[in-house]
Amino acid sequence: MSAETAETAEPTEPTADSAAAASRRSEQRGWYFYDFACSVYSTSVLTVFIGPYLTSIAKAAADADGFVHPLGIPVRAGSLFAYAVSVSVVVAVILMPIVGAAADRTGRKKPLLAAAAYAGAAATTGMFFLDGHRYLLGAFLLIVANAAISVSMVLYNAYLPQIAEPEERDAVSSRGWAFGYTSGALVLVLNLVLYTGHDSFGLSQSDAVRICLASAGLWWGAFTLVPLRRLRDRRVTASGEGAVGSGWRQLMATLRDMRRHPLTLSFLLAYLVYNDGVQTVISQASVYGSEELGLDQTTLITAVLLVQVLAVAGALGMGRLARSYGAKRTILGSLVVWTLILVAGYFLPAGAPVFFYVLASAIGLVLGGSQALSRSLFSHLVPRGKEAEYFSAYEMSDRGLSWLGPLVFGLAYQLTGSYRDAIISLVIFFVVGSVLLARVPIRRAVAAAGNPVPERI
């Protein structure tokens, strides 16, 4: 009798493991699709269209000295976009800790993800109405959309430690970025067709841009349905205190808790610095190309499309390099490339699209990989049960505290009138970030967070 029981019991554990693995894979596939949904905002809107378009609207509304006056403050029209990005980051900084704390205290990441995603998608769709001299409307919608995507990414990233085992995370994170760059490339192809052929569609150039902006919001909203269907919330032991109302108190508790993990904080500081440079290059590249290099919108779209295509290969390729050399070394190598890209960009001749395409290719090869590996590396440094809170701090570093780069860029242009001076000022972020990251003992940091240390990290 006992022998029969043992025989029948033997397959139970592998079956349970198989079911858990299948459930994990299903959630992972759904998780990838949020990158697929929201990345079109980062590519079509933030990287390609809204910078030059909002700048042109601000210039049309500017006074004889080239200044607009939002809330009575004199702002050079060419700096408005960079300042709006900085303001959006401040808004995100206020919201992200509250949302992260609410997610961890209630376990309800999914409804919060839905609220943030659809607020951003609605603001992006509303950019269809941006025309004439409506630079204030454009700045407001940009602030809302940019803050919303930051908040949504707190919740999205917080799922990673829950849906992937430690040895899977580099690959899962890299696939998420690859999905995002695939959708970005696909939508940019459609944008390129519409923008270059706007006359044949009976549209003005402005109409084509506004349709491209709005379609990114519709895409974001539509494909967000997939992760909302596949991802599941986990039960937590929550106190009776209101999660949102206690958000700032929870933030203070989170910061006090993070002081117990100084190596995790050291990584966050390094990431804050070098990723500030990455985010600023991404957001300001189209303005630099159009205003300083004199490149037309078609060239910019094609260059960003090239970035998207190569970023898929770059994200997956750097994920493979991380398996051989470790994520930390691979990220450090990418930061060297970023520094060389900025130096080359400073000397890039105006009106030379071929050289701009070469630079775009280099950006594509390191962009996705450096971001994907940073995310997966941080997931090893998060104490179990505090994923959303810690990822809210991470997202502050990713998008939330990336206000300094755009501010430096905008001030450099405001003071010098030269976008070349503005772009070269960003080198300091990569140099300092590399030094800080090199000093972090990653294996000790993982162990100190109470997590298993992977064989290669």
matplotlib code that plots the C-alpha trace (Angstrom):
import matplotlib.pyplot as plt

x = [0.0, 2.7, 4.8, 1.8, 1.3, 4.9, 4.7, 1.6, 3.1, 6.3, 5.0, 3.2, 6.1, 7.3, 3.7, 3.3, 6.6, 5.5, 2.3, 4.1, 6.5, 3.7, 1.9, 5.1, 5.6, 2.1, 2.6, 5.9, 4.3, 1.7, 4.3, 6.3, 3.2, 3.2, 6.6, 5.0, 2.2, 3.9, 7.2, 5.5, 5.2, 8.9, 9.8, 7.2, 6.2, 9.1, 12.0, 10.7, 7.7, 6.9, 10.2, 10.6, 6.8, 6.4, 9.5, 8.1, 4.8, 6.6, 8.7, 5.6, 4.2, 7.4, 8.1, 10.6, 13.4, 12.5, 10.9, 7.6, 6.1, 4.4, 3.0, 4.8, 8.2, 10.5, 11.6, 13.6, 11.3, 14.0, 14.3, 10.5, 10.5, 13.5, 11.9, 8.6, 10.3, 12.0, 8.6, 7.0, 9.8, 9.0, 5.3, 6.4, 8.7, 5.7, 3.4, 5.7, 6.5, 2.7, 1.8, 4.6, 3.7, 0.0, 0.9, 2.9, 0.5, -2.6, -1.0, -3.2, -0.6, -2.9, -5.6, -3.0, -1.1, -4.3, -5.0, -1.5, -1.4, -4.8, -4.0, -0.9, -2.6, -5.4, -3.0, -1.0, -4.2, -5.1, -2.0, -4.1, -5.5, -2.0, -1.8, -1.5, 0.1, -1.1, 2.4, 0.9, -1.5, 1.4, 3.5, 0.7, -0.1, 3.6, 3.9, 0.8, 1.9, 5.5, 4.6, 2.0, 4.5, 6.9, 4.3, 3.2, 6.7, 7.1, 4.3, 5.4, 9.0, 7.8, 6.3, 9.7, 10.9, 7.5, 7.3, 10.9, 13.3, 16.7, 18.5, 15.8, 15.7, 18.4, 16.7, 13.1, 14.1, 15.9, 12.9, 10.7, 12.9, 13.0, 9.2, 9.2, 11.7, 9.8, 6.6, 8.5, 9.9, 6.6, 4.8, 7.6, 7.3, 3.6, 4.5, 7.1, 4.6, 2.0, 4.5, 6.4, 3.2, 0.9, 0.1, -1.2, -3.4, -4.8, -3.1, -0.9, 2.4, 1.0, -2.0, 0.3, 2.3, -0.8, -2.2, 1.1, 1.0, -2.6, -2.1, 0.7, -1.9, -4.4, -1.8, -0.7, -4.3, -5.2, -2.2, -2.3, -5.3, -3.0, -0.9, -4.0, -5.5, -2.4, -0.8, -2.2, -2.0, -0.5, -2.1, -0.2, -0.6, -1.8, -2.5, -5.8, -4.3, -5.2, -2.4, -2.6, -3.2, -0.1, 2.0, 4.5, 4.8, 5.4, 8.0, 9.9, 9.8, 11.0, 13.9, 14.8, 14.6, 16.9, 19.5, 19.8, 20.9, 23.6, 25.0, 21.5, 21.6, 25.0, 23.8, 20.8, 23.1, 25.2, 22.1, 20.6, 23.6, 24.3, 20.7, 20.0, 22.4, 20.7, 17.2, 18.4, 20.0, 16.9, 14.5, 16.7, 18.2, 15.4, 15.7, 19.5, 19.1, 16.5, 17.7, 21.5, 22.2, 19.4, 18.0, 14.4, 11.7, 12.0, 15.7, 14.9, 12.1, 14.4, 17.2, 15.0, 13.6, 17.2, 17.7, 14.6, 15.6, 19.2, 18.0, 16.2, 19.4, 21.4, 19.1, 19.3, 23.0, 23.9, 21.8, 24.0, 27.2, 25.9, 25.7, 29.4, 30.8, 28.2, 25.6, 27.8, 30.8, 28.5, 26.8, 30.2, 31.2, 28.0, 28.7, 32.1, 30.2, 27.7, 30.5, 32.1, 28.7, 28.3, 31.8, 31.1, 27.8, 29.5, 31.7, 28.9, 28.7, 25.4, 23.4, 25.1, 22.4, 24.8, 26.9, 23.8, 22.7, 26.0, 25.5, 22.0, 23.2, 25.7, 22.9, 20.7, 23.3, 23.7, 20.4, 18.2, 20.9, 22.1, 18.5, 17.4, 20.5, 20.2, 16.6, 17.4, 20.5, 18.5, 15.8, 18.5, 19.1, 15.4, 14.4, 11.5, 8.0, 9.2, 9.3, 7.0, 8.4, 12.0, 11.1, 9.5, 12.9, 14.4, 11.9, 12.8, 16.3, 15.1, 12.6, 11.6, 14.9, 16.1, 15.3, 18.9, 20.0, 17.2, 17.6, 21.4, 20.7, 18.1, 20.2, 23.3, 21.2, 19.6, 23.0, 25.0, 22.5, 24.4, 22.9, 26.5, 27.5, 24.3, 25.0, 28.6, 27.6, 26.0, 29.3, 29.8, 26.8, 28.3, 31.8, 30.6, 28.0, 30.7, 33.0, 30.2, 29.0, 32.5, 32.8, 29.6, 30.4, 27.3, 27.7, 27.8, 24.9, 22.7, 23.6, 23.0, 19.4, 18.8, 18.6, 20.4, 23.5, 23.5, 26.6, 27.3, 26.3]
y = [0.0, 2.5, 1.5, 2.2, 5.5, 6.4, 5.5, 7.6, 10.5, 10.7, 12.6, 15.2, 17.5, 17.7, 18.3, 21.1, 22.6, 22.3, 24.1, 26.8, 27.2, 27.3, 30.0, 32.0, 31.8, 33.0, 36.0, 36.7, 36.8, 39.2, 41.3, 41.7, 43.3, 46.3, 47.2, 46.6, 48.9, 51.9, 52.0, 53.7, 56.8, 56.8, 56.4, 58.1, 60.8, 61.6, 60.8, 61.8, 64.1, 66.1, 67.8, 69.5, 70.0, 71.6, 73.7, 75.0, 75.9, 77.7, 79.6, 80.6, 82.0, 83.7, 87.4, 89.3, 88.1, 84.4, 84.0, 82.6, 83.5, 80.5, 81.8, 85.0, 83.4, 84.2, 81.0, 80.7, 78.9, 76.3, 75.4, 74.8, 71.1, 70.3, 72.3, 70.5, 67.1, 68.3, 69.4, 66.1, 64.4, 66.4, 65.4, 61.8, 62.1, 63.1, 60.3, 57.3, 56.7, 56.9, 54.5, 52.1, 52.1, 51.5, 48.6, 46.9, 47.5, 46.3, 43.9, 45.5, 46.4, 45.8, 48.4, 51.0, 50.0, 50.4, 53.9, 55.1, 53.6, 55.0, 58.5, 58.5, 57.1, 59.7, 62.6, 61.3, 60.9, 64.4, 65.7, 65.5, 68.9, 70.5, 73.2, 76.9, 78.6, 76.1, 75.5, 75.6, 72.8, 70.8, 71.3, 70.2, 67.1, 66.2, 66.6, 64.3, 61.6, 61.6, 61.4, 58.7, 56.4, 56.8, 55.8, 52.9, 51.6, 51.4, 48.9, 47.1, 46.7, 45.5, 42.4, 41.2, 39.6, 37.9, 36.4, 35.4, 33.2, 34.8, 33.0, 34.0, 37.7, 39.0, 37.1, 38.1, 41.7, 41.8, 40.2, 42.9, 45.6, 43.7, 43.6, 47.4, 48.1, 45.9, 47.8, 51.1, 50.1, 48.9, 52.1, 54.3, 52.6, 53.5, 57.1, 57.4, 56.3, 58.8, 61.7, 61.4, 60.8, 63.3, 65.1, 61.9, 61.4, 64.9, 66.0, 68.9, 68.2, 69.4, 67.1, 64.1, 64.9, 65.2, 61.9, 60.2, 61.6, 60.6, 57.1, 56.4, 57.0, 54.7, 52.0, 52.4, 52.0, 49.1, 46.8, 47.5, 45.2, 42.2, 42.5, 43.5, 40.2, 38.0, 39.5, 38.6, 40.3, 38.6, 38.7, 40.5, 41.0, 44.6, 46.8, 48.5, 51.9, 53.5, 52.8, 55.9, 58.2, 56.8, 57.0, 59.5, 57.9, 54.6, 56.4, 57.5, 54.0, 52.7, 55.1, 54.1, 50.5, 51.2, 52.6, 49.0, 48.1, 50.6, 48.6, 48.7, 52.4, 52.6, 50.9, 53.2, 56.3, 55.0, 54.2, 57.6, 59.4, 57.4, 56.8, 60.5, 60.9, 58.1, 59.5, 63.0, 61.8, 59.9, 62.8, 65.6, 63.8, 64.9, 68.5, 68.4, 66.8, 69.2, 72.5, 72.1, 69.7, 71.0, 67.5, 67.1, 65.1, 62.2, 61.8, 61.9, 59.3, 57.0, 57.4, 56.5, 53.6, 52.4, 52.7, 50.6, 47.8, 47.6, 48.0, 44.6, 42.9, 45.0, 44.1, 40.4, 40.5, 42.3, 39.8, 37.0, 39.0, 39.3, 35.5, 35.3, 38.4, 39.4, 42.2, 44.7, 44.4, 44.5, 47.7, 49.3, 48.5, 50.1, 53.3, 53.7, 53.5, 56.1, 58.5, 58.0, 58.6, 62.0, 63.1, 62.0, 63.9, 67.1, 67.0, 65.8, 68.1, 69.8, 68.6, 65.1, 62.5, 59.6, 60.4, 60.9, 57.4, 55.9, 57.5, 56.3, 52.7, 53.0, 54.2, 51.3, 48.7, 49.9, 51.5, 48.5, 46.4, 48.9, 49.6, 45.9, 44.7, 47.6, 46.6, 42.9, 43.7, 45.8, 43.1, 41.0, 43.8, 44.1, 42.5, 40.1, 41.6, 45.2, 45.1, 48.0, 50.3, 49.6, 49.8, 53.2, 54.3, 52.7, 54.3, 57.7, 56.9, 55.7, 58.4, 60.1, 61.8, 62.2, 65.9, 67.1, 66.1, 67.9, 70.9, 71.0, 70.6, 73.4, 75.7, 75.1, 76.1, 79.1, 80.4, 79.7, 79.4, 76.3, 72.8, 71.4, 72.8, 71.3, 67.8, 67.6, 68.7, 65.2, 63.4, 64.0, 61.8, 58.7, 59.3, 59.7, 57.0, 54.5, 55.3, 54.9, 51.6, 50.1, 50.6, 48.6, 45.0, 43.4, 39.9, 41.2, 43.5, 40.6, 38.6, 41.6, 41.9, 38.3, 36.9, 33.9, 35.0, 33.9, 32.1, 35.0, 38.6]
z = [0.0, 1.0, -2.1, -4.3, -2.6, -3.1, -6.8, -7.4, -5.4, -7.3, -10.4, -8.3, -7.7, -11.3, -12.4, -9.9, -11.1, -14.7, -14.0, -12.1, -15.0, -17.5, -15.5, -15.3, -19.0, -19.6, -17.4, -19.0, -22.4, -21.1, -19.4, -22.7, -24.3, -22.0, -23.5, -26.8, -25.9, -24.4, -26.3, -29.2, -27.0, -26.3, -29.9, -32.1, -29.6, -27.3, -29.6, -33.0, -33.2, -30.1, -29.6, -33.0, -33.3, -29.9, -30.6, -33.9, -32.2, -29.4, -32.0, -33.8, -30.6, -29.5, -29.2, -31.3, -29.0, -29.4, -26.0, -24.9, -21.5, -19.8, -16.4, -17.1, -17.1, -20.0, -21.7, -24.9, -27.4, -28.2, -24.5, -23.8, -24.7, -22.4, -19.6, -20.0, -19.8, -16.5, -15.1, -16.0, -14.0, -10.9, -11.2, -11.6, -8.5, -6.4, -7.7, -8.0, -4.3, -3.5, -6.2, -5.4, -1.7, -2.6, -4.9, -2.2, 0.6, -1.3, -3.8, -6.5, -9.1, -12.1, -11.5, -10.7, -13.9, -15.9, -14.4, -15.2, -18.7, -19.8, -18.4, -20.5, -23.5, -23.3, -23.0, -26.0, -28.1, -27.1, -28.9, -32.0, -31.0, -30.8, -33.5, -34.1, -31.1, -28.5, -27.0, -23.4, -24.3, -25.9, -22.8, -20.5, -22.4, -22.6, -18.8, -18.2, -20.7, -19.5, -15.8, -16.5, -18.4, -15.5, -12.9, -15.1, -15.4, -11.6, -11.6, -14.8, -13.6, -10.1, -11.7, -13.0, -9.7, -9.4, -12.8, -13.5, -11.5, -10.8, -13.6, -16.1, -15.4, -17.8, -20.7, -19.7, -19.2, -22.6, -24.4, -22.9, -24.4, -27.7, -27.8, -27.2, -29.9, -32.3, -31.8, -32.0, -35.4, -36.7, -35.8, -37.1, -40.5, -40.6, -39.4, -42.2, -44.8, -43.6, -43.0, -46.3, -48.3, -46.5, -49.8, -51.4, -48.3, -48.6, -45.4, -44.5, -42.8, -39.5, -39.8, -40.5, -37.3, -35.2, -36.5, -35.7, -32.2, -31.6, -33.1, -30.5, -27.8, -29.4, -29.8, -26.2, -24.9, -27.2, -26.4, -22.7, -22.6, -23.1, -19.9, -18.0, -19.1, -18.4, -15.3, -11.9, -8.5, -5.5, -2.1, 0.6, 4.3, 4.4, 7.3, 7.6, 6.9, 3.6, 1.1, -0.9, 2.1, 3.8, 0.6, 1.9, 5.3, 3.5, 1.3, 4.4, 5.8, 2.4, 2.4, 6.0, 4.9, 1.9, 4.3, 5.6, 2.0, 1.2, -1.7, -3.4, -2.8, -4.4, -7.5, -7.7, -7.4, -10.3, -12.4, -11.6, -13.0, -16.2, -17.1, -16.8, -19.7, -21.6, -21.2, -22.1, -25.3, -26.3, -25.6, -27.1, -30.2, -32.6, -31.5, -31.9, -35.4, -36.6, -35.0, -35.0, -37.9, -40.2, -40.9, -42.1, -40.3, -42.8, -42.0, -38.3, -38.6, -40.6, -38.1, -35.2, -37.1, -37.6, -33.8, -33.2, -35.5, -34.2, -30.6, -30.8, -31.9, -29.4, -26.4, -27.2, -28.1, -24.9, -23.0, -24.4, -23.5, -20.0, -19.7, -20.6, -18.9, -16.4, -16.5, -14.7, -17.1, -20.1, -18.9, -18.2, -21.8, -23.1, -21.1, -22.9, -26.2, -25.0, -24.2, -27.6, -29.3, -27.6, -28.6, -32.2, -32.1, -31.0, -34.2, -36.5, -39.6, -40.3, -43.3, -43.4, -42.9, -43.6, -40.5, -38.4, -39.5, -38.4, -35.0, -34.8, -35.5, -32.6, -30.3, -31.3, -30.5, -26.9, -26.0, -25.3, -23.8, -21.3, -20.1, -20.0, -18.1, -15.6, -14.9, -14.4, -12.4, -10.0, -9.6, -7.8, -5.3, -4.2, -0.9, -1.4, -0.8, -1.4, -5.2, -6.1, -3.4, -4.5, -8.2, -7.5, -6.4, -9.5, -11.7, -10.2, -11.3, -14.7, -15.6, -12.3, -11.3, -14.9, -14.7, -14.3, -17.8, -19.7, -17.3, -18.1, -21.8, -21.7, -19.7, -21.8, -24.9, -23.1, -22.1, -25.2, -28.0, -29.2, -29.2, -29.7, -26.3, -24.9, -26.2, -25.1, -21.6, -21.2, -21.3, -17.5, -16.7, -18.4, -17.0, -13.4, -13.7, -15.0, -12.0, -9.5, -11.0, -11.2, -7.4, -6.6, -5.4, -7.1, -5.7, -2.1, -2.9, -4.0, -0.9, 1.4, -0.1, 1.0, -2.6, -4.1, -6.0, -9.7, -11.0, -13.4, -12.6]

ax = plt.figure().add_subplot(projection="3d")
ax.plot(x, y, z, "-o")
ax.set_aspect("equal")
plt.show()
